[in-house]
Amino acid sequence: MHARFIIPGPLATISGGYGYDRAIIAGLRALSHQIEATELGDPRAALSLPGLPIIDGLALPAFADLAADIAARPCVGLIHHPISIEPDMAHLADLERRLFPAFARIIVTSDWTAKALAEQFAVAPDRIRVVQPGTAPAPRSAFRDHGCEILALGSLIPRKGHDMLLRALGRLWDLDWHLTIAGAADDAAFGASLKAQAVELKIGDRVSFPGVLTGAALDAQWAKTDLFALATRFEGYGMAIAEALARGIPFAVTRGGAAGDGLPDMAGAVCNVDDQITYSKTLRRMIFDTPLRREMADAAWTAGQTLPDWPAQVEKFAAALELP
């Protein structure tokens, strides 16, 4: 098979979506498929290059006037989630409604997104294939009886809900916890406002902002994490939640898109988006009740061992590219 991923930026970009692309590309190449990655320039020129075009959904705005070209090629869409469903991105809905049905096939990363495409964007269900992200094997994080190290992974942007997480934790001044918010400051002003918010809430000394963590630094952070928390307002899948489960780390997350979809009940807690009071009470219980958190950690580890690995998902992705 010869295929070409058309992506909006450098493949090395640190994000869940790019991480998915990298893993799938590497896996397909390991299976001896001819796979190329093209950073978007001229969209019409990108469509004319050899290989089956696989267009990452983040690049779709550049193809606004090329629905007929996409249908004629034919092309595959890799849609992590509809961008127009994100907060403040509704202006892209018409564009996505024009382009999604033009693809010969659409690969999505969650059942939630598959349902959204069929119900809200008029995509025929038989054109949709679900290939969830894989999860790499990881060592179990050690359980600690004292204190609670909390990790939130995600870019410092409003959609990730870090501001709500800070407000929820600001009410828990009487408990022993520390929070690390690791992610790129894609929105510099918002990133600065988060740090100022922590100070204003009088928890500045309990919150760290190390930026993007990768490799050994990220592994070390996971190893000492007791609780994964993400108050996201929207996710197309939630790869970081799966990574927490793979390490036996319980979660406290919100129902932002697919983020709270299908998670194991006993391994953590899911709250409504921007329900600060309930989220704060949930965090209090999980931080304070050590035996409960231990039970959740055991359930998380058990659930994490059932998650699909990358080789299996690469095989599914390759099968999804076999067009009629």
DRENDO-1510 file (C-alpha; in Angstrom, 1 decimal, always signed):
<recs>
REC; n; res; u; v; w
REC; 1; MET; +0.0; +0.0; +0.0 .
REC; 2; HIS; +1.2; +3.5; -0.8 .
REC; 3; ALA; -0.5; +6.3; +1.2 .
REC; 4; ARG; +0.3; +9.9; +2.1 .
REC; 5; PHE; -0.7; +11.6; +5.4 .
REC; 6; ILE; -1.4; +15.3; +4.8 .
REC; 7; ILE; -0.9; +17.1; +8.1 .
REC; 8; PRO; -1.2; +20.8; +9.0 .
REC; 9; GLY; +2.1; +21.1; +10.7 .
REC; 10; PRO; +5.4; +19.3; +11.7 .
REC; 11; LEU; +4.8; +15.7; +12.4 .
REC; 12; ALA; +7.0; +16.1; +15.6 .
REC; 13; THR; +4.4; +18.5; +17.1 .
REC; 14; ILE; +3.5; +17.4; +20.7 .
REC; 15; SER; -0.2; +16.8; +20.9 .
REC; 16; GLY; -2.5; +13.8; +21.2 .
REC; 17; GLY; -3.5; +14.1; +17.5 .
REC; 18; TYR; +0.0; +14.2; +16.2 .
REC; 19; GLY; +1.1; +11.4; +18.6 .
REC; 20; TYR; -1.6; +9.3; +17.0 .
REC; 21; ASP; -0.4; +10.1; +13.5 .
REC; 22; ARG; +3.2; +9.3; +14.4 .
REC; 23; ALA; +2.3; +6.0; +15.9 .
REC; 24; ILE; +0.1; +4.9; +13.0 .
REC; 25; ILE; +2.7; +6.0; +10.4 .
REC; 26; ALA; +5.5; +4.2; +12.2 .
REC; 27; GLY; +3.4; +1.1; +12.5 .
REC; 28; LEU; +2.4; +1.0; +8.9 .
REC; 29; ARG; +6.0; +1.5; +7.8 .
REC; 30; ALA; +7.0; -1.4; +10.1 .
REC; 31; LEU; +4.4; -3.5; +8.1 .
REC; 32; SER; +6.3; -2.6; +4.9 .
REC; 33; HIS; +3.7; -0.2; +3.6 .
REC; 34; GLN; +5.0; +2.9; +1.7 .
REC; 35; ILE; +3.8; +5.7; +3.9 .
REC; 36; GLU; +4.7; +9.4; +3.5 .
REC; 37; ALA; +3.9; +12.5; +5.5 .
REC; 38; THR; +3.4; +15.8; +3.8 .
REC; 39; GLU; +3.2; +19.0; +5.7 .
REC; 40; LEU; +0.4; +21.1; +4.2 .
REC; 41; GLY; +1.3; +23.8; +1.7 .
REC; 42; ASP; -0.8; +24.1; -1.4 .
REC; 43; PRO; -3.7; +21.8; -0.7 .
REC; 44; ARG; -4.5; +21.1; -4.4 .
REC; 45; ALA; -0.8; +20.2; -5.0 .
REC; 46; ALA; -0.9; +17.9; -2.0 .
REC; 47; LEU; -3.8; +16.0; -3.5 .
REC; 48; SER; -2.0; +15.5; -6.7 .
REC; 49; LEU; +1.0; +13.7; -5.1 .
REC; 50; PRO; +1.3; +9.9; -5.4 .
REC; 51; GLY; -0.3; +7.7; -2.8 .
REC; 52; LEU; -3.7; +7.4; -1.2 .
REC; 53; PRO; -4.3; +10.9; +0.4 .
REC; 54; ILE; -5.1; +10.7; +4.1 .
REC; 55; ILE; -6.1; +14.2; +5.3 .
REC; 56; ASP; -5.8; +14.9; +9.0 .
REC; 57; GLY; -8.9; +16.8; +10.1 .
REC; 58; LEU; -6.9; +19.7; +11.5 .
REC; 59; ALA; -5.9; +20.5; +7.9 .
REC; 60; LEU; -9.4; +20.7; +6.5 .
REC; 61; PRO; -9.9; +24.5; +6.5 .
REC; 62; ALA; -7.3; +24.7; +3.8 .
REC; 63; PHE; -9.5; +22.4; +1.6 .
REC; 64; ALA; -12.6; +24.5; +2.0 .
REC; 65; ASP; -13.2; +24.8; -1.8 .
REC; 66; LEU; -12.0; +21.3; -2.8 .
REC; 67; ALA; -14.9; +19.0; -1.9 .
REC; 68; ALA; -15.1; +17.9; -5.5 .
REC; 69; ASP; -11.4; +17.2; -5.7 .
REC; 70; ILE; -11.6; +15.1; -2.5 .
REC; 71; ALA; -14.5; +13.1; -3.8 .
REC; 72; ALA; -12.8; +12.5; -7.2 .
REC; 73; ARG; -9.4; +11.4; -5.9 .
REC; 74; PRO; -10.8; +9.5; -3.7 .
REC; 75; CYS; -9.5; +10.5; -0.2 .
REC; 76; VAL; -9.6; +9.3; +3.4 .
REC; 77; GLY; -10.3; +11.7; +6.2 .
REC; 78; LEU; -8.6; +11.1; +9.6 .
REC; 79; ILE; -10.9; +12.9; +11.9 .
REC; 80; HIS; -9.8; +13.0; +15.6 .
REC; 81; HIS; -13.0; +15.0; +16.2 .
REC; 82; PRO; -15.1; +17.7; +14.4 .
REC; 83; ILE; -13.3; +20.9; +15.1 .
REC; 84; SER; -16.6; +22.8; +14.9 .
REC; 85; ILE; -17.8; +21.0; +18.1 .
REC; 86; GLU; -15.0; +22.6; +20.1 .
REC; 87; PRO; -15.9; +25.7; +22.1 .
REC; 88; ASP; -15.8; +28.9; +19.9 .
REC; 89; MET; -15.3; +26.9; +16.7 .
REC; 90; ALA; -18.9; +26.6; +15.5 .
REC; 91; HIS; -18.0; +28.8; +12.4 .
REC; 92; LEU; -16.3; +25.7; +10.9 .
REC; 93; ALA; -19.5; +23.6; +11.0 .
REC; 94; ASP; -20.6; +24.5; +7.4 .
REC; 95; LEU; -17.1; +23.7; +6.1 .
REC; 96; GLU; -17.1; +20.3; +7.8 .
REC; 97; ARG; -20.6; +19.5; +6.6 .
REC; 98; ARG; -19.4; +20.1; +3.0 .
REC; 99; LEU; -16.2; +18.1; +3.3 .
REC; 100; PHE; -16.9; +15.1; +5.5 .
REC; 101; PRO; -19.4; +13.5; +3.1 .
REC; 102; ALA; -16.9; +14.0; +0.2 .
REC; 103; PHE; -14.5; +11.4; +1.7 .
REC; 104; ALA; -14.6; +7.9; +0.4 .
REC; 105; ARG; -13.9; +6.8; +4.0 .
REC; 106; ILE; -13.4; +8.5; +7.3 .
REC; 107; ILE; -11.4; +7.1; +10.1 .
REC; 108; VAL; -12.2; +8.4; +13.6 .
REC; 109; THR; -10.6; +7.8; +16.9 .
REC; 110; SER; -13.7; +7.1; +19.1 .
REC; 111; ASP; -17.2; +5.8; +19.0 .
REC; 112; TRP; -18.3; +9.2; +20.2 .
REC; 113; THR; -16.9; +10.9; +17.1 .
REC; 114; ALA; -18.4; +8.2; +14.8 .
REC; 115; LYS; -21.8; +8.9; +16.2 .
REC; 116; ALA; -21.4; +12.7; +15.9 .
REC; 117; LEU; -20.4; +12.4; +12.2 .
REC; 118; ALA; -23.4; +10.3; +11.4 .
REC; 119; GLU; -25.9; +12.3; +13.3 .
REC; 120; GLN; -24.7; +15.9; +12.9 .
REC; 121; PHE; -22.7; +15.8; +9.6 .
REC; 122; ALA; -24.6; +13.5; +7.4 .
REC; 123; VAL; -21.8; +11.0; +6.9 .
REC; 124; ALA; -23.1; +7.6; +5.9 .
REC; 125; PRO; -22.2; +5.2; +8.7 .
REC; 126; ASP; -20.8; +2.6; +6.3 .
REC; 127; ARG; -18.1; +5.1; +5.3 .
REC; 128; ILE; -16.9; +5.4; +8.9 .
REC; 129; ARG; -14.3; +3.2; +10.6 .
REC; 130; VAL; -13.3; +3.6; +14.3 .
REC; 131; VAL; -9.7; +3.1; +15.1 .
REC; 132; GLN; -9.0; +4.1; +18.7 .
REC; 133; PRO; -5.5; +5.1; +19.8 .
REC; 134; GLY; -3.3; +2.3; +21.1 .
REC; 135; THR; -1.6; +2.3; +24.5 .
REC; 136; ALA; +2.0; +1.4; +25.0 .
REC; 137; PRO; +2.9; -1.0; +27.8 .
REC; 138; ALA; +3.9; +0.9; +30.9 .
REC; 139; PRO; +5.0; +0.1; +34.5 .
REC; 140; ARG; +2.5; +0.5; +37.3 .
REC; 141; SER; +2.9; +3.7; +39.3 .
REC; 142; ALA; +3.7; +3.1; +42.9 .
REC; 143; PHE; +0.9; +3.8; +45.4 .
REC; 144; ARG; +1.7; +6.3; +48.2 .
REC; 145; ASP; -0.2; +6.5; +51.5 .
REC; 146; HIS; +0.6; +10.1; +52.2 .
REC; 147; GLY; +0.0; +13.2; +50.0 .
REC; 148; CYS; -1.5; +13.1; +46.5 .
REC; 149; GLU; +0.5; +14.1; +43.4 .
REC; 150; ILE; -2.0; +15.2; +40.7 .
REC; 151; LEU; -1.2; +15.4; +37.0 .
REC; 152; ALA; -3.0; +17.2; +34.3 .
REC; 153; LEU; -1.7; +16.8; +30.7 .
REC; 154; GLY; -2.8; +19.2; +28.0 .
REC; 155; SER; -2.0; +22.4; +26.2 .
REC; 156; LEU; -2.5; +25.6; +28.2 .
REC; 157; ILE; -5.7; +26.5; +26.3 .
REC; 158; PRO; -9.2; +27.2; +27.5 .
REC; 159; ARG; -10.6; +24.0; +26.1 .
REC; 160; LYS; -8.6; +21.8; +28.4 .
REC; 161; GLY; -10.3; +23.3; +31.5 .
REC; 162; HIS; -7.2; +23.8; +33.6 .
REC; 163; ASP; -8.8; +27.0; +35.0 .
REC; 164; MET; -11.7; +25.0; +36.4 .
REC; 165; LEU; -9.3; +22.4; +37.9 .
REC; 166; LEU; -7.4; +25.2; +39.7 .
REC; 167; ARG; -10.7; +26.7; +41.1 .
REC; 168; ALA; -11.8; +23.2; +42.2 .
REC; 169; LEU; -8.5; +22.6; +44.0 .
REC; 170; GLY; -8.4; +26.1; +45.4 .
REC; 171; ARG; -11.2; +25.0; +47.8 .
REC; 172; LEU; -9.1; +22.1; +49.1 .
REC; 173; TRP; -6.5; +24.1; +51.0 .
REC; 174; ASP; -6.7; +21.8; +54.0 .
REC; 175; LEU; -5.6; +18.7; +52.1 .
REC; 176; ASP; -2.1; +17.5; +51.2 .
REC; 177; TRP; -1.8; +17.6; +47.4 .
REC; 178; HIS; +0.4; +19.0; +44.6 .
REC; 179; LEU; -0.6; +19.6; +41.0 .
REC; 180; THR; +1.5; +19.5; +37.9 .
REC; 181; ILE; -0.1; +21.0; +34.7 .
REC; 182; ALA; +2.2; +19.8; +31.8 .
REC; 183; GLY; +1.6; +21.1; +28.3 .
REC; 184; ALA; +2.6; +23.6; +25.7 .
REC; 185; ALA; +1.6; +27.3; +26.2 .
REC; 186; ASP; -0.1; +27.4; +22.8 .
REC; 187; ASP; -2.1; +30.4; +24.1 .
REC; 188; ALA; +0.6; +32.5; +25.9 .
REC; 189; ALA; -1.8; +34.9; +27.4 .
REC; 190; PHE; -4.0; +32.1; +28.8 .
REC; 191; GLY; -1.0; +30.2; +30.1 .
REC; 192; ALA; +0.1; +33.3; +32.0 .
REC; 193; SER; -3.4; +33.8; +33.3 .
REC; 194; LEU; -3.4; +30.2; +34.7 .
REC; 195; LYS; -0.2; +30.9; +36.7 .
REC; 196; ALA; -1.7; +34.2; +38.0 .
REC; 197; GLN; -4.9; +32.4; +38.9 .
REC; 198; ALA; -2.9; +29.8; +41.0 .
REC; 199; VAL; -1.3; +32.7; +42.9 .
REC; 200; GLU; -4.6; +34.5; +43.4 .
REC; 201; LEU; -6.2; +31.3; +44.8 .
REC; 202; LYS; -3.2; +31.1; +47.2 .
REC; 203; ILE; -2.1; +27.7; +45.8 .
REC; 204; GLY; +0.8; +29.0; +43.7 .
REC; 205; ASP; +3.3; +27.0; +45.8 .
REC; 206; ARG; +1.3; +23.8; +45.1 .
REC; 207; VAL; +1.1; +24.0; +41.3 .
REC; 208; SER; +3.9; +23.4; +38.8 .
REC; 209; PHE; +3.9; +24.4; +35.1 .
REC; 210; PRO; +6.9; +22.5; +33.6 .
REC; 211; GLY; +5.8; +23.0; +30.0 .
REC; 212; VAL; +5.8; +20.0; +27.6 .
REC; 213; LEU; +7.1; +16.8; +29.2 .
REC; 214; THR; +8.4; +14.0; +26.9 .
REC; 215; GLY; +10.6; +10.9; +27.2 .
REC; 216; ALA; +12.2; +10.2; +30.5 .
REC; 217; ALA; +10.9; +13.4; +32.1 .
REC; 218; LEU; +7.3; +12.4; +31.3 .
REC; 219; ASP; +7.9; +8.8; +32.5 .
REC; 220; ALA; +9.3; +10.1; +35.8 .
REC; 221; GLN; +6.2; +12.3; +36.2 .
REC; 222; TRP; +3.8; +9.4; +35.6 .
REC; 223; ALA; +5.8; +7.3; +38.1 .
REC; 224; LYS; +5.1; +9.6; +41.0 .
REC; 225; THR; +1.5; +10.5; +40.0 .
REC; 226; ASP; -1.3; +9.4; +42.3 .
REC; 227; LEU; -4.3; +10.9; +40.5 .
REC; 228; PHE; -4.9; +12.1; +36.9 .
REC; 229; ALA; -7.2; +15.1; +36.6 .
REC; 230; LEU; -8.5; +16.8; +33.5 .
REC; 231; ALA; -11.4; +19.2; +33.6 .
REC; 232; THR; -11.6; +19.3; +29.8 .
REC; 233; ARG; -14.4; +21.0; +27.9 .
REC; 234; PHE; -13.9; +18.8; +24.9 .
REC; 235; GLU; -11.8; +15.8; +23.7 .
REC; 236; GLY; -12.0; +13.6; +20.7 .
REC; 237; TYR; -10.7; +10.6; +22.6 .
REC; 238; GLY; -8.6; +11.4; +25.7 .
REC; 239; MET; -5.3; +9.5; +25.1 .
REC; 240; ALA; -3.8; +10.8; +28.4 .
REC; 241; ILE; -6.7; +9.1; +30.3 .
REC; 242; ALA; -5.9; +5.8; +28.7 .
REC; 243; GLU; -2.2; +6.3; +29.6 .
REC; 244; ALA; -3.2; +6.9; +33.2 .
REC; 245; LEU; -5.2; +3.7; +33.2 .
REC; 246; ALA; -2.3; +1.8; +31.7 .
REC; 247; ARG; -0.2; +2.8; +34.7 .
REC; 248; GLY; -2.8; +2.0; +37.3 .
REC; 249; ILE; -3.6; +5.7; +38.1 .
REC; 250; PRO; -7.2; +6.6; +38.9 .
REC; 251; PHE; -8.8; +9.6; +37.1 .
REC; 252; ALA; -11.0; +12.5; +37.9 .
REC; 253; VAL; -12.2; +14.0; +34.5 .
REC; 254; THR; -15.2; +15.7; +33.0 .
REC; 255; ARG; -17.6; +14.7; +30.2 .
REC; 256; GLY; -16.0; +16.8; +27.5 .
REC; 257; GLY; -16.8; +15.1; +24.2 .
REC; 258; ALA; -15.4; +11.6; +24.3 .
REC; 259; ALA; -13.3; +12.2; +27.4 .
REC; 260; GLY; -15.7; +10.6; +29.9 .
REC; 261; ASP; -17.1; +8.1; +27.4 .
REC; 262; GLY; -16.9; +4.4; +28.3 .
REC; 263; LEU; -14.5; +4.8; +31.3 .
REC; 264; PRO; -14.5; +2.0; +34.0 .
REC; 265; ASP; -16.7; +3.0; +36.8 .
REC; 266; MET; -14.5; +1.9; +39.7 .
REC; 267; ALA; -11.3; +3.4; +38.4 .
REC; 268; GLY; -12.2; +7.0; +38.9 .
REC; 269; ALA; -14.9; +9.6; +38.6 .
REC; 270; VAL; -16.5; +11.6; +35.8 .
REC; 271; CYS; -18.2; +15.0; +36.4 .
REC; 272; ASN; -20.1; +17.4; +34.2 .
REC; 273; VAL; -18.2; +20.1; +32.3 .
REC; 274; ASP; -17.6; +23.3; +34.4 .
REC; 275; ASP; -19.5; +21.8; +37.4 .
REC; 276; GLN; -16.8; +23.2; +39.8 .
REC; 277; ILE; -18.6; +22.4; +43.0 .
REC; 278; THR; -19.2; +18.7; +42.2 .
REC; 279; TYR; -15.7; +18.4; +40.7 .
REC; 280; SER; -14.1; +19.9; +43.9 .
REC; 281; LYS; -16.1; +17.5; +46.1 .
REC; 282; THR; -15.0; +14.6; +43.9 .
REC; 283; LEU; -11.4; +15.6; +44.2 .
REC; 284; ARG; -11.7; +16.0; +47.9 .
REC; 285; ARG; -13.0; +12.5; +48.4 .
REC; 286; MET; -10.3; +11.0; +46.1 .
REC; 287; ILE; -7.4; +12.9; +47.8 .
REC; 288; PHE; -8.6; +12.4; +51.4 .
REC; 289; ASP; -9.9; +8.8; +51.2 .
REC; 290; THR; -6.6; +6.8; +50.7 .
REC; 291; PRO; -8.3; +3.4; +50.9 .
REC; 292; LEU; -10.8; +4.5; +48.2 .
REC; 293; ARG; -8.0; +5.7; +46.0 .
REC; 294; ARG; -6.1; +2.4; +46.4 .
REC; 295; GLU; -9.2; +0.5; +45.3 .
REC; 296; MET; -9.5; +2.9; +42.3 .
REC; 297; ALA; -5.9; +2.4; +41.5 .
REC; 298; ASP; -6.4; -1.4; +41.4 .
REC; 299; ALA; -9.4; -1.0; +39.2 .
REC; 300; ALA; -7.5; +1.3; +36.9 .
REC; 301; TRP; -4.6; -1.1; +36.6 .
REC; 302; THR; -7.0; -4.0; +35.8 .
REC; 303; ALA; -8.8; -1.9; +33.1 .
REC; 304; GLY; -5.6; -0.6; +31.7 .
REC; 305; GLN; -4.3; -4.1; +30.9 .
REC; 306; THR; -7.3; -4.6; +28.6 .
REC; 307; LEU; -6.7; -1.5; +26.4 .
REC; 308; PRO; -5.7; -2.2; +22.8 .
REC; 309; ASP; -2.0; -1.8; +22.0 .
REC; 310; TRP; -0.6; +0.1; +19.0 .
REC; 311; PRO; +0.3; -3.0; +16.8 .
REC; 312; ALA; -3.4; -4.1; +17.0 .
REC; 313; GLN; -4.6; -0.6; +16.1 .
REC; 314; VAL; -2.2; -0.2; +13.3 .
REC; 315; GLU; -3.6; -3.4; +11.8 .
REC; 316; LYS; -7.1; -2.0; +12.1 .
REC; 317; PHE; -6.0; +1.3; +10.5 .
REC; 318; ALA; -4.5; -0.6; +7.6 .
REC; 319; ALA; -7.7; -2.6; +7.1 .
REC; 320; ALA; -9.8; +0.6; +7.2 .
REC; 321; LEU; -7.8; +2.0; +4.2 .
REC; 322; GLU; -9.0; -0.9; +2.0 .
REC; 323; LEU; -11.5; +1.1; +0.0 .
REC; 324; PRO; -14.3; -0.6; -2.1 .
</recs>
